Amino acid sequence: MKRTMVFLAALLLAVISAAAQDVNPEFLAALRENPFRAGVNTCPYEGGPYADTPAPKGYKAFYISHYGRHGSRSNWDGRTYMHLISTLEKADAENLLTADGKTLLDVTRQCLERHNGMDGRLTPRGIREHRGIAERMYARFKRVFKKEGGNIRVISSMVPRCLISMTAFTDRLTELDPSLEISWDVGETYQKYIDPGYPGEYTRPAMRSLMEIERLPVDSVAYMSRFFSDPARAFGLVERFARFESEVFAVARITASFDIPTDIMPMLPEESIYNGWLFSNAGIYMGQANSLVSGNLRMAPAGLTVADIVSKADAVIAGENVAADLRFGHDYPLVALCSYLGLEGVGAKLSAREVPVKWFGSDYTPFAGNLQLIFYRSKSGGDVLVKFLLNERETLISGLEPAQGPYYRWNDVKTWLAGRREVFEASVREWKENN
C-alpha cells in the first residue's frame, strides 16, 4: 500500500508539473496492480469474479449468443525485436549492459524466437484462455447445453488465430459433454459481420484528436541507467530515446502472452508504463468505440453483427432448436459491438481528453475478451429476458431500464437497438452527403 501511494503521488506531481490532463488514480492503481494492463488489447485474459444474480422467479436460461475475441497471440513486432537486439548486442560488445540490460537482451531474444516470423499467431496461453471460458460457460449454464436436440452453431473469422481459438473452445465443450451436437463454419459471408470493415475516413477525425493527449515526463537518463552502465555512450547507440523506450515496451507487454517467465515490466519507470497505456488505450477508444468526435460513424458497421445476433435470437425464440450461437473474431469488432449496444463503461461517449480518466480498455478488450448474451424464458413461454456478460461479468446497458437486476426484456432491448441504428445510419448518410 505504501509503495502504491508513493507511486500515485509521484505520478500526480509529474502530471501537475507537466500541465497535462487529469489522471484517474483508480486507473493508476490498476496499472500498478497488473502492469500488463498497460498493453490494453495485449493484456492476457484475467476474468473473474464470476457471479450470477438469480433470475426472476420462473425464468430459466435456454439460449446463449456469444462473440469472443481470439486468445493471446504474438504481436506485430518481429523487426522491432531484431532492431532492439541489434542495439543491445552492440552495447554488450562494448561492455555497456547492466544486469537488467542483459536480462532485457535475453528476453527480447526469447520473444523473437517464439514470434518465429509469424505476426498474430495464437500462443498456448491463448488456447488455455478459451478452454477456461468454455469450461466456465458450460458450468454456469449447463441447462442450456443440456437442451434436448439443441445444437451449437459456431462461426469464425477466417484468420488462423480465431480458427484455433474456436477449436480450443469447442474442444473443451465436447470434452465436458461428448453428446453435444456442434456445427462449425467459416467463409466470406460470415466474415462481413464477424469482422465488419469500415472506411478509415470515419475515424480519422477522432484519431487526429489524440494530439490533445499529453504524455507524462520520463527521466531518460534514469531510464537508460537501468540498462546501460554508461548512459551517455548508450544514447549514441540507441539513435532516438523514444524509439528505444517504445521497443522495450513492445517486449514488456507481450512476455506474458508468450509464457516467458521473466517479467521485465518492473524494470520500467512507472511513468513510461503509464504512457504506453495512455496511447494504446486512447487509440483503441477513439478508433473503435463510440467517441464524441466520430463514434456514430464507427458504430454503423457494427450493426451487421447486431443484426445477426438479433435475427438468430428471434429465430430461436420462435422455435428453432439451437442452444448457442458462438462467434470468434477480433478486438476492434468486439469494442464496436459493445459500444453499439451501449454497455456501461465501454460504450461511454467521450472526447479524447476524457478517455484517460474515464475509459480503461483492458477491462473491455483483453486477449480472449468476450460478450455473452444469456436468454431466459418464463414458464409460460411468453416473456423473454436477456442479460449481458462482458468478459463473463454481468454488465448493464447505460440508458435502458432493466426489468430486474441485470435482466432486460428482449423486446425492450430490440426497441433500444432500433433507435440507435437510426441515429448511427443517419450520421453515415449525413457524412456521405457532405464529403
Buried (B, 14 or more C-beta within 10 A) or exposed (E): EEEEEEBBEBBBEBBEEEEBBEBEBEBBEBBBEBBBBBBBBBBBBBBEEEEBEEBBEEBEBBBBBBBBBBBBBBBEBBEBBBBBBEBBEBBBEEEBBBEBBBBBBBBBBBBBEBBEEEEBBBBBBBBBBBBBBBBBBBEBBEEBBEBEEBBBBBBBBEBBBBBBBBBBBBBBBBEBEEEBEBEBEBEEEBBBBBBBEBBEEBBBEBBEBBEEBBBBEBEBEEBBBBBBBBBEEBBEBBEEBEBBBBBBBBBBBBBBBBBBEEEBBEBBBBBBBBBBBBBBBBBBBBBBBBBBBBBBBBBBBBBBBBEBBBEBBEEBBEEBEBBBBBBBBBBBBBBBBBBBBBBBBBBBBBBBBBBBBBBBBBBBBBBBBBBBBBBBBBEEEEBBBBBBBBBBBBBBBBEBEBBBBBBBBBEBBBEBBEEBBEEBBEBBEEBEEEE
